[in-house]
Amino acid sequence: MTNTTNTSSDVQDMVAQADTGARNPGGIPGKILWFVPLCWSLFQLWYASPLPYILDIGKFNNTEARSIHLAFAVFLAFTAYPALSRSPRDRIPALDWALAFAGSFSAAYLYIFYAELADRPVHQPNWM
């Protein structure tokens, strides 16, 4: 019976880790891991609703929306799940924070600099 209980407990732990992100930090990092997914969900609801067009604010084209979506996903990937197998589960180490910010900035680059990127002229290759 002990084997069955341990196996059942192990399975429940694995499911909990998959559902909650394998990390359970407390304090401010824990609140960030609650607040960022909330903001991501609200962004997705806003983008999918007719409200941006009714209110004429917060309209995003597909490229901008995908960039923002990916920035949220990358940030959460590095904060909710450990980047290394030996990373602690009760806190988020500095390396994971750095990867989260660098990755989310890289993903959001298209949104942040969209106007500048769109205004760049296309250069023809000079073959001669």
HUGI-V789936 format. One record per helix or strand of 3 or more residues. SS is the DSSP state (hx for helix, st for strand). FROM is the first residue (numbers start at 1). TO is the last residue. If there is no record, write none. Layout:
{{SS & FROM & TO} {SS & FROM & TO}}
//
This chain:
{{hx & 2 & 20} {hx & 27 & 48} {hx & 51 & 55} {hx & 62 & 80} {hx & 94 & 112} {hx & 114 & 119}}
//
